[in-house]
Each structure stands twice: as C-alpha cells, then as structure tokens.
C-alpha cells in the first residue's frame, strides 16, 4: 500500500421514492422516468451501477450524489458509491488540475513526470481496491480529474466505465491544454464522457463519445427543502450568524426523512456585532477557493459602501470549515488571504463584513444552515472568476432569491440577465458588481420578479427528474 493512502470508503445510500417530486413536476415526467428505469434494469441485468469520486462531503459533486442516488435506488437500480483516497501530494496535483481545466495557473506547480508518477500510483491503489468489489460488467461512473486515472484499470477488469467532468473553461488556453495533456492518456478508450457544457469538451474526448448532462438539485434535501422564516431565523441565531430574539426550534428534516436539529455554531470572523434579523444581507456561499473570488466580493461590497447610496446592508461570506474538505488542500491558505484582506478594510466597512466557516461534522446540519442563510439573504451572489456550473446559484434560484452571478461557465446557462438574475460581464470589475448590488437593493419589485423567475427556471430545468432521465438515455447509448 502507498504510504498515506488508506482504504477505499463506501458511502451508504438510502432509498427514496421519486413520486415525491410529482407535485413539483407533474405525473408525466415521473412516468417517463419510471419507464426509463425499467429499461435500464433490463439492460443492467443484475449488474451494479457505481459512482466514484474523491469526497463524500463538501462541493457540488458530493451534493449531487447524496441527492440523486437515493432516487436511483428507489427506482429499483442497484447503485453504490465509493470515495477514493489519496495522499497530500495527490490532492495538491489534482487541485492544480482543477485550476488548469478552469484555465487558471493555480499554484503554478508542475504537471510533469513526477506528478504523473504520484497520480498513477494513487490510481493503481484505488483501482485495486475497487476491483475487489466491482464485478466485470458493472457500470462505473467516475467523477472529475481525481478519478480519471482509474479508468484504464477498471476497463481492463471488465467494468463499463463512464467519466464525468464537472469543470471546464469556455476559452481554451495553455493551462487548459496542459490539464488535458495530463489527463488525455487515461481517457483514450473510455466509451462515454459526460460534460456540463458543450464548450468544455476537449479534443481528446470529442469523438462522438461525449454527452451533455447539466447538474441538478434535490428540492427535498436539507439544503433546499421548504423552511419557515421562524425556523431560518432560529438556525441563524443558533449558529451565531445573526442576533435576534426567537423561540422557534432550529429543526429540519434529514435526507433520510428523520428529524434533525442545528446545534453547532459557525466559526465567524467579525469585528462588530452580528447582523440583526432585519439587516439586509448580501451572501456568497462557496468553497474557500480563489476562483470564487471572495476577496473581490469584499472589494466590490466596499465600493458599494463608498457610494452616496445609503444602505445598512451587510456582507456574509460563508464556506466550509477548512479542515473538513479533504480533497481541497488550498482551502486554509485561501481563507487566510481572505481574512488578511478583511483586516485591510476600513474599520467602518470591516464591521459590516462577516466571514463564516460553517460546521461540516454533520452534512445534513450544514445543508440546513446554508438553506437558512440563502433564504434569509436579500441578495445571493456568485462572483466566480470561472465556474463549471455553480450549484450554489441553482440553490439560491430555487429559493426565489435574486442572484448576481458572473457571466462565466454554467452560470450563463442558469441566469438570463434581467430575467432570472443579473449577470456581471466582467467579474473583476468592482464597480459593475457594486452597481448590480445597488440596483437590487433599491428595487424590491425587481428582486421579487427575478426571484420568482429564477425558481421557475430551476423547476423546469434543474431538478432530479431531468437529470435521471438523461442518465437513463446514457445507459441506452452504452447498450447500443
């Protein structure tokens, strides 16, 4: 065994009936999905359908798997989920690959022979362990750059492999080319690749072997389920994000349907008091990642406060506890830089900016906190410099919040500027960002219109029914 690479982990999956989506999407899509599932079961003929990624908690891929796979099992398909393990060197280089595929230099480290040796050693170790439980003929859906190296090993074992890449860049450059040059050798014989957008498909995969499947959310997950204003208030008080008198219990429904309660507090960096309940909040929820541009969000908010426009709005930048997301080694360093930039703000501005690291010990609890925070926000922002899709945008849109997002990647697919949100043509332009915030803060009717249109956009395009139908079509394609 490679030093620092422990065992393979399998994530337990509950079973959930797809029928609970009928009130949201109608009976006809559910009937089509059930028919597709029956066809898939006949095609699989008792074989298992595996998903493999690099973390069970934190990030959009884990969110989607927690949401989708119980429905797959509820449809009668034998599905399993495994999480690979890696050492520090492995996750450092896969984070570099993550940045490269986004067109960014990241930490600028090499992607040469030494890194390839680390990558292949970890892939071999994980593939060996997977081969102990994956049978020849099983279908294995690998997610993102961390898992691409497993593909040749699993295909040699007799598995049917699909590789899904959730990241990408609309405009290829030398960094994008570097990333695909590294990953290309592992993908040459993969029969089917899945991307979020057409623009993300590289030449190495573009041989009639690629399909487009955008992500989705589960409207019943703790992060997206309906929540009363009183419950949201209580949760935000308990976590320390706001202050207000409240007698409602901070409760929610867990993914498995059992009752849950928010008991943990967030770790919050602030210099003044917590915002009051009636203080308008501008909120960004994301990983502590430079591509999410949290420092740029602060600078744009400061630019808003410099204007003659009078507002009592405050900013909350929320992300995961940096010790909890094992496949993101840059999280702590990014948070340290954000905190340093926060300390450089003028004192009067610094009092109105709050940096919240949300507890990750209990994934459902974390989801309920994010849910409460997004529902309470006057404006949700996602000022990413690059973005594969942006599930935090989808989540906020589902809650009928007005979203200000960068016109990059999958955010452009979700937001129609002026209809279902506001798009920033230049995410690095602090004045453009401040203007968008000011426009929304001044116009309650616009906030309501954008929020209502946003929720409908998600209902029509980004719920599990559409996603699972496309997976069924994907299996049919493999069968052909």
N, C-alpha and C positions, 0 to 999 in steps of 0.2 A: 504494500500500500504506500502511496506517495505521502511523505511527511506533511501533516497539516490538512490532508483531505480525508475527512471521516466518512461515515457510511451514507448511503443513499436514504433519503427520507420519503415516505409516502404520506400524503395528506388525506385524512379521512373525508369522505364525501357523503352528505346526507342525500335523501331522495325528496324531490319536491314536485308537486303536480303543476303542469303547465296551465291547467284550467284556471288558475287564479289570475291569469292575465286576460281572461275573456272580457271582464268589464272595461278594460283599457283598450283592447284592440279589436274586440268583436269575436264572434264564433268562427267565421270563415277562415281567418288566418290560423287559428288553433287547429281546425280540422285538417287544413293542408299540412300543417306541421306534423300532426299525428300520422297522416298517411305517409309522409316522407320518412318518419321514424320507423314505421313498419317496413318500408322498403329497405332502409339501412340495416335493420335487424336481419332481414333475409340475406342481404349482401355480406354482412359480417359472419353469419353462420356460427355464432357462439364465440367468435374471437373478441378480444377486448380492445377498447379504444382508449389509448393512453394520451395524457398531456404531460409534457416535461418542461419545466422552467427552472429558474435559479433562485426563487424565493417564494415562500408561502404568504408573506405579509409585506406590504409596502409596494407602491407602484401599481400602474394600471393593469398589468398582466395578471397579477395575483388577484386583484379586484374582480376582473372578468371571470377568472376560473372559479373563484368562490361563488359567483353569481350563476354562471352558466351550467356548471357540471351537475348540480343537483337536479336541474330540469332534464338534462340528458339522461341521468339515471332514472328519473321519474317517468321518462318516455320508454323505459324498458331496455336501454342500451347499457351494457356493462362497461362503465367508464372508470378509469383510475388516474390518479395524479401523483407524479413523483417530482421531487425537487432535488436537483443535483447539488453537489457540494464542491467547494473549491478553496484553495488557499489564498493568502493575501496577494501573491503575485498574479494569480489567475484573475481575481476580480479587479485588480489595478489595470491589467491589459484589456479586459472586456469593457471596463469603463472607458478606456481610450478608444476602443472600437465603437462604443456607443456614441461618443463625441464625433468620431470620424464619419460615421454614417449620417450624422446630422450636418456634416460639412464644417465641423469645428476642430481646432487643434487640441482641445482638451489640455492635458498637462504637457503635451509635446513630446511624450516619451516614444521610444522606438516601437515599431511593429515588425521586428526583424526575426532572424533565425532563433535568437534566444527566447523571444516571446512565443514564437511558434512552438518551440520545444515544451514550454510550460503549458500552453494551451492544449497540445496534443496529449501530454501526459495526463492532465486532468480529465480530458475527454475519454481517454482509454480507460482510466479508473472507473469513471461513472458508467461508461458503456458496459464494462464487465459486470458491474453490479446490476445494471438494468437487465442485462441478458439473463440474469438468474430468475427474473420474474416475468419478463416479456417473452411471449411464445412466438415462434415463427408464424407469420400470418397476421399477428396483431397489428393494428394501425397505431402509429406513434406520431403525435403532433408535437414537434419541437418548437419552442418559442425563443426567438431572439438570438443575438450573436453568441451568448454564453453556451448555447446547446448545439450550434451548427456542427461542431467537431464530432458529435456523437453519430451523425447521420451515416457515414460510411460503415462504421462498426455495426450499427443496428441493421442496416440493409444486408450486410454480409451474414448477419444472424438470421435473416429471413423475415424481418419486420417490414411492413409497408410504411414508409416514412414520408411525412409532410413537414415542411419547415415554414414557420410563420415569422415574419419580421415586422415588428410593430413600430419601427423607427425608419426614418428616411429624410431625404432632403430634395426639395423641388429643383434645385440648381446644382448639378454635379460640379465638383471642383477637385483639386488634388487630394484633399483629405478624404472625400467620399471615395475617390478611386483607390486610395491607399487601403481603406477599410474593406472594399470589395475584393481587392487583390489578395488580402489576407484570408477572407472567408471563402472566396471562389472555389478553391480546390475541394472543399468539403461538400459543396452543393452541386457539383457537376452532374451527378447521377440521381439526385433527388427527383422523384416523379412529379411532385407538385409543390409549388411555393405559394405562400399567401402573403399579400401585402395590403396595407391600409389604403393606399392611393396608387393610381396608375403611374404617377410621376416617380414613385420610389423604386420601380422595378429596374434593376441594373441589367446590363447586357449579359452577365453571367447567368441570369435566371430567365431572361426574356426569350424563351424558345418554345412558346406555346405551352409552357409548364407553370404559368403563374395566373392566379386569380385574385380579385379584389374583394376583401371582406372587411368593412369598417367595424370597429368595436361597438359595444353596446353596454347598457347599464341594466341592472335589475331594480325595478321601481319598488320592490318589497324588501330590499336589503336594508340593514340598519342605517346605511349612509343615505338612502334615497326614500325610505318609507315616509308616509304622511306623519306629521308631527305637529301637535298643537303649539300655539305660541307660548302657552304657560310651561309646557314641557321643555321647549327650546330654551326659554329663559332660565329655568331651573338647572338644566345641564350646563349652560354657560356660566352660571353663578358657581356651581359646584367645581368646575374646572378652573375658576379664577379668571376667566376671560372678561367677564363683566361683573358689575356690582349692582344689586337691586334687591329689594325685599321680595321674597317669593315663597309660597308654601307648597307648590306643586312638587311631587316627587320626580327626580331625574331618571325616568324609566323609558325603556324602548323594547322592541321585540327583536330577539336574536334571529340569526339566519335560520336556525332550526325551529323557530316558532316559539321558543320558550321566553319568558320574561327576563329582561336584563336591566341593570341599573348602572348609571355612571357614578363611580365613587372616586376615581383617580383624578388628580389635578394635573394641569399642564405646567411645564416649566416655562415661565414667562420672563422675558427681559423687558423691563419698562422703568421709566424714571418718575412717573407720576402715579395717579390713581388709575384703577381700572375704569373703562368707559361705563357710563350709566346706560341703563336699558334704552333710554330714548335718544342716545347719541347715535347719529348715522355712522355706520361702519362701512368702510371700503375694505374688502377682504380678498387676499390671494391665498389659496391653499395649494401647496405643491411640495415636492421634494426640495431639499436644500441643494439645488443644482444651479450652476452659473447660467445654464441655458434657459432657466426660468426667470432670470434677471431680477432677483429680489432687490438688489441694490438699485437697479433702475426704477423699480416700483417706488422705492422710498424717495428717490430724487424727483420723480415725477409728482409725487404727493407733495413734497416740499415746494415744488414750483407752483402747485395749486395754491398753497398757503401764502405764497408771496404775492398773489394777485389781490386786487381790490375786492374781489368777490368774497363776501363774508360767509363762512361756513364753520360749523362746530364739528364737522366730520373728523373721524379718527381712522387710522390705518391699522389693520391686523395682518401680519404676515405669518401664516401658520404652516408648519411642516411636521414631519415625524420626528420623534426622538431619534437623534442621530446614531445612537448605539444599537438601534433596533433593526435597521435595514442592512443586512449583511452584504448584499451584492452592490452596495453603493459606498465605496471607500472614501469618496470625496465629500460626503455629507458634512462631517465635522469641520473640515477646512473651509467649506463654503459658508457654513453658519458663522464661523469665527470672523470671516471677512464681512459678512452682513452686520454682525454686532459691532465691528470696528467702524463701519460706515455709519451705523446708527449713532455711535458715540460722537461722530463728527458733525452731526446735525446741530443746528442752533437749538439752544435749550428749550425754547418755546415750541419748536417743531418736534423735538425728541419726545416731549411729554405726550404727544398725540400719535406716536408710533409704537406698536406692541409686537414683539417677536415671540411667538408661541410655539414651543415644541410639544406636540400632543402625545399623550401616552400611547404606547403600542403593545403593551403587555396583552391586552385583550382586543383582538381585531374588531369585534362587534362594537365594543365600547368606543373604540377610536372612530368607527364609522358613524356612531350616533353623535359624537362630538362634532365631527365635520358636518353632519346633517344640520345640527342646530346652528352652527356658525354660518353656513351658507344660507339657511332660511332667514336668519336674522339680518344678514347683510343688506344694506341699501344698494350696494353695487358689488358685484364679484368681478375680479379682473384676472386675466391670464396673459401677462405681458411677456410671453416667451420670445426668445430670440430665434429659436427653432422648436418645432413641436411635431412629433409623429402624428398624433391625433389630438389629444387633450381631453381626457375623460373628465377632468375637473370642470371643463366647460360644459360638457353634456350634463353632468350632475347639477350644476347651478341652473342651467336652462330648464331642466325637469322641475326644479323648484320655483319656476317662473320668476327668476331673478334677472335683472338687466345685466348683461355681461359685456365688459370691454376686453376684447381679445386682440392679439396680434394677427395680422393678415399673413400667417405662415402655416404651412403644413395643413393638417386636418382641421385646424380651427376655421379655415376658409370654407371648408365643406359644411360646417355646422352653422356658422353665423353669416346671414345675409345682412350686409351693412345697412343700418337704419330700419331693418325689418325684424330680425330676431336677435339683435345685439348691435354693438358698434365695433368696427374693425379699425385697427391702427395700421396705416400704410407703412409707417416707419417705426418699428417697436423701440428704436433707440432715441426717438425724438421726445424728450421730456415735455416739451410744450404741447405737442399733439396729444399726449397722454393726459396732461392737465386739462386741456380743452375738452376732451371727451368726458372726464370726470365732472367738470363744471357744468357741461351741458345736461348731464343726467341729474345732478344734484339740484339744478334749477327747475327741472321739468318732471313733476311727478306723473303726469299723464303719459309722457314718453317712456318713463320707467315701467309703468304698468303695461303699455302696449308691447314693448319689446319683450317683457317677461312672459306675457300670455302667448305671444307668437313663438317664443323660444320653447315653451313647454309643448306646444302642438308639434313643433318640428321634431322634437325628441320622440313624442308618441308615435309619429308616423315613420321615423327612420332609424331610431337608435335603441329600440328595446330588444329583448332576447328573442322574440319570435322571428324577426327578420334575420338575426344572426344565426339561429339554429337552422332555419330553412336553407341558408347559404351553406352551412356545414353539410347538410344532407345532400345538396347538389354537388358538393365537393367529393363526397364519398361515391356518388353515382359516377362522377367523372373518373375517379380512380378505378372503379369497377369496369368502365369502358376501356 
